[in-house]
Amino acid sequence: MHSSDKPKILIVDDEPDQVELLCLQLEDDYLPIPANSGKEALDIVKNLNPDIILLDLILPGVDGFEVCRRIKSDPVSRFIPVIIISGFFEKSNKIKAVEYGADDFISKPIDRFELKTRIRSLIRIKKNYEALQESENRYKQFFNNSPAVTLLVEPGRGLIVDANDPACSYYGYTREELTTKSIFDIHLMSGKKVEDLQQLIFLERKGHFHSSHKLASGEIRDVEVYINFINVKDKELLFTNVYDITASKQTEKDLLESEEKFKNLVEMAIDGIFVETDRGEILDCNSSACRMFGYTKEEMLGLTIADLVPDEFAKTLPERITAEETTGDVAIERVNKKKDGALFPTEISTKLFKLGGEERLIAYVRDITEHKKSEEALKASEENFRALFEHTPDGILILDFKGNILSANAAVGEMVDAPLDEVIGSNIYNYLVPESGATALEDQINVYNGRGGYLRTYKILSSKGETLWIEGLGTQIMYRNMPANIVVVRNVTVRKQAEKTLIDAKMAAEEANRTKSEFLANMSHELRTPLNSIIGFSDLIAEGTAGPLTEKQSRYIGFISVSGKNLLRIINDILDLSKAESGKMELEREEFCVGKSVDKVISTMLPQTKEKNIILSHKPGTQALTVYADLSKFEQIMYNLLSNATKFTPEGGSIDVFSKREGEMVRVVVRDTGIGISEENLNKIFNPFIQIDSSMKRSFEGTGLGLALVKKFVEMHGGNIRVESKLGEGTAFTFELPASPSSGI
């Protein structure tokens, strides 16, 4: 097929590779026109009149939604079908695109067969819409062979005002029966959906949707419906076309409406349309013809075709007007002349037909000035692509589905360290190691079967036996009229080596952490045995079991016992922390009362708080709270938090405990009026062996393990803990634990 005969497809995408791929996929049957921005696309639509538009949503400057809106709001371009192409469709984006006039959607990666099928369908629909521009008297021949099911419907009430013969035949009713029904008697659609569709149709002044219709026989058929508003005898009606898609077939439209209906559609055509006598006298034309040649309608009707062509061509025009080569099925190119004398190239197709018993000629004239420019631009684009293909640092391969290398750029030869003429014609599996060869074969099969593209990492061997890692991005294209796989490859050996180094370092760190935890656990265990003896014997001596003690001896023995118990507590904390970090600590969960457990811990803290004249209070919620946790760990959490609060709260201060349920969790807050923590130190307090005052003369005792254990125990339960504090204003610790077994723990 000659390029001038092919339907023009405008491809709008800011990704040059995506535009080039679509051009390659469509160039056999269509004439692709690339555009890389919304502004460029609008200029092409205005000047070139494409047959269909493939439109990406994400574009620089004017995005795809705005491009679609402008095209569909322009009477000149509103009937050009727009297919939205995108990597993913959110529901909101689809709704917005439909509101702006999109006719169809297709997802990336694009299946070539599906894309061509949809394009053919929409081009057919567009041509039918253009055909509807013919008036009933003068252009009746364009519609009388169409089997389209067509209804005229009154808006609002949905009454069927008129129906054509195909509609009566399709639904199984006579015209009289159909015109006594409403559209609501035929379609099977919920009231809510009908209401939403009506609002959208009145807003957009058109409609396109799928539905199910019930025939007179009771059979249910799937249909595709197109709706436009039309004025018939000063009454606004819904011009409704119904296409049966049950067997994936769409019928042609054949509407024999009044001259008023078709006149409006003819005036909206982008091509110039002329009705002439066999002598070249212009009997009628549309507005596009007047704009194209620069005449008013009145001026145009006083001219002949000879007035619209160069003088040298006008001399031979009478014999050529009705010549077979002129009125055939193939459009011809011809130079035309505007009112101001300017010459411009056009594409013309003509047909002879009978009107009122006389032979008439109808001519479609299309200004192809921009088309000619785009052909030159396309040629330059192809040259640019070839230069890009040859000089890009990434390797580019074109493979058949047996793995044979049909084409490759210089970067591929450099990658495998072999002359390019040796690489082309060889098989990709010659370079892949066996395990990567199996993966590549699977990827090839998926691309061949239309299951989409892939991004995969393979291991290859250069011609010198050097092992390399490459990353391949593959997808299906048409190459020399045959499906093929285009793969962009990149050497990622350095990245893979860096990943291995990171993984080795992570494993070494984990091993070191495990060794540390085991060492601390073992050392803590070994220290507990002699400490238990020290504490036990010192307590026995203090009780006088070994004989009476002097006051000084009793005081010294007390020091030994207290210090031993403090050291044992530290060792127990270290052991618990090591178990938690190594994952060896198990929880014994049960459901228990929060208030009772908190009060139990508070009772053990009262001697310490009374000594500092600190008010310690518990304010439980109004309901009896239960928590699903390890009771001993919960009490240790509370003990550590209260001990921490007591330690850092000056004499005469206060500590408050609050508890309440929040959804599926129980929240406990421990708030004090202590010295507070600076903002820069808040992120340190849960680290083991860390104290904010870490100097040798620090004012408060402790190992820094208490809060670290609290955080570990809370997180083991699937909870979380946070702290809020300001210097001099106190601190509040808040932690949450599951309220019941059903909380998802």
Stockholm file with secondary structure:
# STOCKHOLM 1.0

chainA/1-745         MHSSDKPKILIVDDEPDQVELLCLQLEDDYLPIPANSGKEALDIVKNLNPDIILLDLILPGVDGFEVCRRIKSDPVSRFIPVIIISGFFEKSNKIKAVEYGADDFISKPIDRFELKTRIRSLIRIKKNYEALQESENRYKQFFNNSPAVTLLVEPGRGLIVDANDPACSYYGYTREELTTKSIFDIHLMSGKKVEDLQQLIFLERKGHFHSSHKLASGEIRDVEVYINFINVKDKELLFTNVYDITASKQTEKDLLESEEKFKNLVEMAIDGIFVETDRGEILDCNSSACRMFGYTKEEMLGLTIADLVPDEFAKTLPERITAEETTGDVAIERVNKKKDGALFPTEISTKLFKLGGEERLIAYVRDITEHKKSEEALKASEENFRALFEHTPDGILILDFKGNILSANAAVGEMVDAPLDEVIGSNIYNYLVPESGATALEDQINVYNGRGGYLRTYKILSSKGETLWIEGLGTQIMYRNMPANIVVVRNVTVRKQAEKTLIDAKMAAEEANRTKSEFLANMSHELRTPLNSIIGFSDLIAEGTAGPLTEKQSRYIGFISVSGKNLLRIINDILDLSKAESGKMELEREEFCVGKSVDKVISTMLPQTKEKNIILSHKPGTQALTVYADLSKFEQIMYNLLSNATKFTPEGGSIDVFSKREGEMVRVVVRDTGIGISEENLNKIFNPFIQIDSSMKRSFEGTGLGLALVKKFVEMHGGNIRVESKLGEGTAFTFELPASPSSGI
#=GR chainA/1-745 SS CCGGGSCEEEEECSCHHHHHHHHHHHTTTSEEEEESSHHHHHHHHHHHCCSEEEEESCCSSSCHHHHHHHHHHSTTTTTSCEEEEESCCCHHHHHHHHHTTCCEEEESSCCHHHHHHHHHHHHHHHHHHHHTTSCTTTSGGGTTTCCCEEEEECTTTCBEEEECHHHHHHHTCCHHHHTTSBGGGTBCCCHHHHHHHHHHHHHHTEEEEEEEEECTTSCEEEEEEEEEEEEETTEEEEEEEEEECTTSCCCCCCCCCCHHHHHHHHHTCSSEEEEECTTCBEEEECHHHHHHHTCCHHHHTTCBGGGGSCHHHHTTHHHHTTCTTTSSSSCEEEEEECTTSCEEEEEEEEEEEEETTEEEEEEEEEECHHHHHHHHHHHHHHHHHHHHHHHCSSEEEEECTTCBEEEECHHHHHHHTSCHHHHTTSBGGGTBCHHHHHHHHHHHHHHHTTCCCEEEEEEEECTTCCEEEEEEEEEEEEETTEEEEEEEEEECHHHHHHHHHHHHHHHHHHHHHHHHHHHHHHHHHHHHHHHHHHHHHHHHHHTTTTSCCCHHHHHHHHHHHHHHHHHHHHHHHHHHHHHHHHTCCCCCEEEEEHHHHHHHHHHHHHHHHHHTTCEEEEEECSSCCEEEEEHHHHHHHHHHHHHHHHHTSCTTCEEEEEEEEETTEEEEEEEECSSCCCGGGGGGTTSTTCCSSCSTTCSSCCCSCHHHHHHHHHHHTTCEEEEEEETTTEEEEEEEEESSGGGCC
#=GC SS_cons         CCGGGSCEEEEECSCHHHHHHHHHHHTTTSEEEEESSHHHHHHHHHHHCCSEEEEESCCSSSCHHHHHHHHHHSTTTTTSCEEEEESCCCHHHHHHHHHTTCCEEEESSCCHHHHHHHHHHHHHHHHHHHHTTSCTTTSGGGTTTCCCEEEEECTTTCBEEEECHHHHHHHTCCHHHHTTSBGGGTBCCCHHHHHHHHHHHHHHTEEEEEEEEECTTSCEEEEEEEEEEEEETTEEEEEEEEEECTTSCCCCCCCCCCHHHHHHHHHTCSSEEEEECTTCBEEEECHHHHHHHTCCHHHHTTCBGGGGSCHHHHTTHHHHTTCTTTSSSSCEEEEEECTTSCEEEEEEEEEEEEETTEEEEEEEEEECHHHHHHHHHHHHHHHHHHHHHHHCSSEEEEECTTCBEEEECHHHHHHHTSCHHHHTTSBGGGTBCHHHHHHHHHHHHHHHTTCCCEEEEEEEECTTCCEEEEEEEEEEEEETTEEEEEEEEEECHHHHHHHHHHHHHHHHHHHHHHHHHHHHHHHHHHHHHHHHHHHHHHHHHHTTTTSCCCHHHHHHHHHHHHHHHHHHHHHHHHHHHHHHHHTCCCCCEEEEEHHHHHHHHHHHHHHHHHHTTCEEEEEECSSCCEEEEEHHHHHHHHHHHHHHHHHTSCTTCEEEEEEEEETTEEEEEEEECSSCCCGGGGGGTTSTTCCSSCSTTCSSCCCSCHHHHHHHHHHHTTCEEEEEEETTTEEEEEEEEESSGGGCC
//
